Amino acid sequence: MRLSRLTLQNWKNFKNAEASLARRAFLIGPNASGKSNFLDALRFLREVATIGLGQATQARGGVSLIRCLAARESPSIAIEVSLTSDTGEDAWSYRIEFNQDANRTPVVRTETVRDLTKSRTIIDRPDRADQEDPLRLTQTALEQIAANKDFRPIAEFFSTISYQHLVPQVVRDPKSFSPSPVANDPYGRDLLLRIYSTDAAVRDARLKRIAYVLRQAVPQLQGLEVHMDARGSPHLIGRYEHWRPHGAKQNESQFSDGTLRLFGLMWAMLEGSGPILIEEPELSLHPEVVRALPQMLVRLQEEVRRMKRRKGFADRQVIISTHSPELLSDTGITADEVIRIEPSFEGSRLISADDSDRTMMASGLSAAEVLLPRSTPIQGHFRFDFQ
């Protein structure tokens, strides 16, 4: 299953915005236009399904801080998604609209679930039970096992959404970042421990495939291992071709930031099954490596298929935010895979490619040439006038 459409109402930067999502999607736009907030709407759905509406909202500072500053007529916040099956058929739609009560407690205003395969509505809140007991509206049906039985595939799917923004310094020194594990571990605090704790056969197979793909960026790399030292700390070990007969080894403290980030991204691709949200994968990487990154991810997906060896296995959906012309120079990226975010005083807009964009890209031009120039923060060039 994958996300096929996302609609946002009064969600952070977005007053009213809607976009279709391909199996691979690239978000482009100026700084502070809403790329991270677009991804956070999907993270929010994961958290509603796993820890509940109250905690998911509290983690973002409450309803008032989530609500778009341009919200006026309708102060409620809404997120709606459509889900498509692996065979490409419409499967589900889910909509949550919420606000807060006088005590600033998040309250469900509407919640709707539709089974698109049978064209029927399963949940349409508030219902009679909610009217009899308004306290029920402090929870979504999505987060309640007793209530989501008929649409549990949605809750299970949302729980597979993962966010990846690995910070190399956190991987190298996790306890300085946080004395205890971090929920969902988006920054890599427990990446090495998680890898070490993976079944040895599965772990070794994944590391072998990652090393194979990584050699496109680091040609001297011969293999990857994870070992536990005498103090109980796991370490990532890279074996490199060297003038010495048996080569040389380095651990994560000696890896470059770019290599560590690329490694973490590839492990995340192999580790889960649901949509993966990636922020600016080009950070710390050489431009030529960034240029090859889309094809490296394709190669990794091929390796995943070989590992799964399962008929009908579908690639993971990948949603990437980026500023990189090198990344978007891959002519394999289609016009329908790029979503441009355009800020305005009435909230950011989500803009898909038009017919002219598709025609130019079909003729051989890349997204970097056709779409990226339209996402510059200021038309023309920067001017700095100091008086």
C-alpha positions in Angstrom: 0.0 0.0 0.0 1.2 3.6 -0.6 0.0 7.2 -0.1 -1.5 8.5 -3.3 -2.9 11.9 -2.2 -2.5 14.3 0.7 -4.8 17.2 1.6 -3.9 19.8 4.3 -6.1 22.4 5.9 -4.6 24.9 8.4 -1.6 22.6 9.0 1.4 24.8 9.8 2.4 26.6 6.5 -0.5 25.2 4.6 -4.0 26.9 4.8 -5.4 24.8 2.0 -3.2 22.5 -0.1 -3.5 19.3 -1.9 -1.1 17.1 -3.9 -0.9 13.7 -5.5 2.0 11.5 -4.4 3.9 9.1 -6.7 5.7 6.1 -5.4 8.8 8.3 -5.4 8.3 12.0 -4.7 10.6 15.0 -4.5 9.6 18.2 -2.6 11.3 21.4 -3.7 10.8 25.0 -2.5 12.5 27.9 -0.7 13.7 27.7 2.9 10.8 27.9 5.3 8.2 27.2 2.6 7.0 24.1 4.3 8.9 21.1 3.1 9.6 19.8 6.6 6.1 20.6 7.7 4.7 18.6 4.7 6.7 15.6 5.9 5.6 16.2 9.5 1.9 15.9 8.5 2.7 12.3 7.6 4.8 11.8 10.8 1.8 13.1 12.7 -0.5 10.4 11.2 2.0 7.8 12.3 2.0 9.2 15.9 -1.8 9.4 16.0 -1.9 5.7 15.1 0.7 4.7 17.6 0.7 7.1 20.6 -2.6 9.0 20.1 -3.9 12.4 19.2 -3.1 14.0 22.5 0.6 13.1 22.6 1.1 13.7 18.9 -0.3 17.2 19.3 1.5 17.9 22.5 4.8 16.9 21.0 4.3 19.8 18.5 3.5 22.4 21.2 -0.3 22.1 21.0 -3.0 23.0 18.6 -2.3 26.7 18.6 1.3 26.2 17.3 0.2 23.7 14.7 -2.6 25.9 13.3 -1.7 27.9 10.2 -1.3 31.6 10.9 -3.5 32.3 7.8 -6.4 30.4 9.3 -9.4 32.6 9.8 -12.8 31.3 8.7 -12.3 27.7 9.8 -9.8 27.3 12.7 -9.9 23.5 12.7 -6.8 21.6 11.4 -7.4 18.8 8.9 -5.3 16.1 7.3 -6.8 13.8 4.6 -5.0 11.0 2.8 -5.9 8.5 0.1 -4.2 5.1 0.0 -3.6 3.0 -3.0 -3.0 -0.8 -3.0 0.2 -2.2 -4.4 -1.6 -3.1 -7.6 -2.6 0.6 -8.1 -6.2 0.4 -7.1 -7.8 3.0 -4.7 -8.1 1.3 -1.3 -8.8 3.7 1.6 -9.4 7.3 2.5 -8.9 8.8 6.0 -9.6 12.3 7.2 -9.0 13.7 10.6 -10.1 17.2 11.6 -9.4 18.5 15.1 -9.3 21.6 17.2 -9.1 22.2 21.0 -11.5 22.8 23.8 -11.5 25.5 26.5 -8.8 23.6 28.4 -6.6 23.4 25.2 -7.2 19.7 24.9 -7.2 18.4 21.3 -10.7 17.4 20.3 -11.8 15.5 17.2 -14.2 17.6 15.1 -14.7 15.1 12.3 -13.1 11.7 11.5 -14.0 9.8 8.4 -12.9 6.5 7.0 -13.9 5.2 3.6 -13.3 1.7 2.1 -12.8 2.7 -1.5 -12.8 -0.8 -2.8 -16.4 -1.2 -1.6 -17.5 2.4 -1.9 -18.7 2.5 1.7 -18.1 4.7 4.7 -16.9 2.8 7.8 -16.4 5.7 10.3 -18.2 9.1 10.2 -17.7 11.0 13.5 -19.1 12.5 15.5 -21.6 9.8 15.8 -24.4 9.1 18.3 -22.0 7.6 20.9 -19.8 10.7 20.7 -22.9 12.9 21.3 -23.8 10.9 24.3 -20.2 10.9 25.7 -18.3 14.0 24.3 -15.1 12.8 26.1 -14.7 10.2 23.4 -13.8 13.0 21.0 -10.4 13.4 22.8 -9.4 10.2 21.0 -9.4 9.2 17.3 -11.0 5.9 16.3 -7.7 5.3 14.5 -5.8 4.9 17.8 -8.3 2.6 19.5 -7.9 -1.1 18.9 -11.6 -1.7 19.8 -12.7 0.9 17.3 -10.4 0.4 14.3 -11.1 -3.3 13.7 -12.8 -2.7 10.3 -10.0 -0.4 9.1 -7.0 -1.6 11.0 -4.9 -1.9 7.8 -4.9 2.0 7.8 -3.5 2.1 11.4 -0.9 -0.6 10.6 0.1 1.2 7.5 0.5 4.6 9.2 2.7 2.9 11.9 5.2 1.9 9.2 5.9 5.5 8.1 9.5 6.3 9.0 11.4 9.6 9.0 15.1 9.7 8.3 17.4 12.6 9.0 20.5 11.0 10.3 23.0 13.2 12.2 26.5 11.8 12.0 27.6 13.3 15.3 24.7 11.5 17.0 25.7 8.2 15.5 29.2 8.6 16.7 28.3 9.7 20.2 24.7 8.7 21.0 24.7 9.2 24.7 25.9 12.8 24.5 22.8 13.5 22.3 20.4 11.8 24.7 20.9 9.6 27.8 18.0 7.3 26.7 16.6 6.0 23.4 14.6 8.5 21.2 11.2 7.6 19.9 11.4 6.3 16.3 15.1 7.3 16.3 15.0 9.7 13.3 18.5 11.0 14.0 20.4 7.7 14.4 20.9 7.7 18.1 20.5 3.9 18.3 21.3 3.1 14.7 24.3 0.9 15.4 22.7 -0.9 18.4 19.6 -1.5 16.2 21.8 -3.0 13.5 23.8 -5.1 15.9 20.5 -6.5 17.5 19.2 -7.5 14.1 19.3 -11.3 13.4 22.9 -12.0 12.3 21.9 -13.6 8.9 19.6 -10.7 8.1 22.1 -8.1 9.3 25.0 -9.6 7.3 22.9 -9.9 4.1 21.8 -6.2 4.4 25.3 -5.0 5.1 26.6 -6.9 2.1 24.1 -5.3 -0.2 24.7 -1.8 1.2 28.4 -2.2 0.7 27.8 -3.3 -2.9 25.7 -0.2 -3.6 28.0 2.2 -1.5 31.0 1.2 -3.6 29.6 3.6 -6.3 30.3 6.4 -3.9 33.3 4.9 -2.0 35.2 2.7 -4.5 37.7 1.4 -1.9 35.0 0.0 0.4 35.2 -3.8 0.5 32.7 -4.7 3.2 30.8 -3.6 6.3 30.5 -5.2 9.7 29.1 -4.3 13.1 30.9 -5.4 16.3 30.4 -4.9 20.0 33.4 -3.7 22.0 34.4 -4.8 25.5 32.4 -1.8 27.0 29.2 -2.9 25.3 29.2 -0.2 22.6 28.5 -1.2 19.0 30.7 0.0 16.2 30.3 0.1 12.4 33.4 -1.3 10.8 34.3 -0.6 7.2 37.0 -2.7 5.4 38.9 -0.8 2.8 41.2 -1.8 0.0 44.7 -0.7 0.9 48.3 -1.1 0.0 48.6 -3.6 2.9 47.9 -7.2 2.0 44.9 -7.4 4.2 43.5 -3.9 3.7 42.5 -1.5 6.4 39.6 -1.0 8.8 37.9 2.1 10.0 35.0 2.6 12.5 32.2 5.1 12.4 34.4 7.8 14.1 36.6 7.8 11.0 33.8 7.7 8.4 33.0 11.0 6.7 29.7 12.6 7.5 28.5 12.0 4.0 29.3 8.3 4.1 27.6 7.8 7.4 24.5 9.7 6.2 24.4 7.6 3.1 24.9 4.4 5.0 22.0 5.3 7.4 19.7 6.1 4.5 20.4 2.7 2.9 19.9 0.8 6.1 16.6 2.6 6.7 15.5 1.6 3.2 16.2 -2.1 4.0 14.9 -2.0 7.6 11.2 -1.1 7.0 8.4 -1.6 4.6 6.2 1.6 4.7 6.8 5.1 3.3 10.2 6.6 4.2 10.5 10.4 4.6 14.0 11.8 3.8 15.2 15.4 4.4 17.9 16.7 2.2 19.9 13.5 1.5 22.5 15.6 -0.4 24.0 17.0 2.8 27.7 16.4 3.2 27.9 14.4 -0.1 30.1 15.2 -3.1 27.9 16.6 -6.0 28.8 13.7 -8.2 27.6 11.2 -5.5 24.4 13.2 -5.2 23.9 13.1 -8.9 24.1 9.3 -8.7 21.9 9.0 -5.6 18.5 8.4 -7.4 20.1 5.5 -9.3 21.7 4.2 -6.1 18.3 4.1 -4.5 16.9 2.3 -7.5 19.7 -0.2 -7.3 19.0 -0.7 -3.6 15.3 -1.3 -4.3 16.4 -4.0 -6.8 18.5 -5.6 -4.0 15.5 -5.5 -1.7 13.5 -7.4 -4.3 16.2 -10.1 -4.4 16.1 -10.3 -0.6 12.3 -10.5 -0.4 12.0 -12.9 -3.3 8.3 -12.5 -3.0 5.8 -12.4 -5.9 4.2 -9.0 -6.2 6.6 -7.3 -3.8 6.3 -3.5 -4.2 9.0 -0.9 -3.8 8.9 1.3 -0.7 7.5 4.7 -1.2 10.1 7.4 -0.8 9.4 11.1 -0.2 12.4 13.3 -0.4 12.8 17.0 0.3 15.8 18.6 -1.5 17.4 21.8 -2.8 19.9 19.9 -4.9 20.2 20.6 -8.7 22.5 17.5 -8.8 19.9 15.2 -7.3 17.2 16.6 -9.6 19.4 16.3 -12.7 18.6 12.6 -13.1 16.4 12.5 -16.2 14.8 9.4 -14.8 12.8 11.7 -12.4 9.5 12.4 -14.1 7.4 15.6 -13.9 4.7 13.8 -11.8 7.3 12.9 -9.1 8.1 16.5 -8.2 6.0 18.7 -5.9 6.9 22.4 -5.8 6.0 24.4 -2.6 5.3 28.0 -3.2 5.0 30.3 -0.1 2.5 33.2 0.1 0.8 35.4 2.7 -2.2 33.1 2.6 -0.2 30.0 3.2 2.1 27.8 1.1 0.7 26.1 -2.0 1.5 22.7 -3.4 2.1 22.9 -7.2 2.3 20.0 -9.5 3.9 20.1 -12.9 1.7 21.4 -15.7 1.5 20.2 -19.4 4.3 22.5 -20.4 6.6 21.1 -17.7 5.8 17.5 -18.8 6.4 18.3 -22.4 9.9 19.8 -21.7 10.9 17.0 -19.4 9.6 14.4 -21.9 11.9 16.0 -24.4 14.9 15.2 -22.2 15.2 18.2 -19.9 15.6 17.4 -16.2 13.6 18.6 -13.1 16.7 20.6 -12.2 16.4 22.5 -15.5 12.6 22.9 -15.7 11.2 22.9 -12.1 13.9 23.8 -9.7 14.5 27.4 -11.1 10.8 28.1 -10.2 11.5 27.4 -6.5 14.1 30.1 -6.0 13.3 32.3 -2.9 13.6 35.5 -4.8 13.0 36.0 -8.5 16.2 37.3 -10.2 19.0 37.4 -7.7 19.7 38.4 -4.1 20.4 42.0 -3.2 21.9 43.2 0.0 21.6 46.9 0.6 23.3 48.1 3.8 22.8 51.7 4.8 
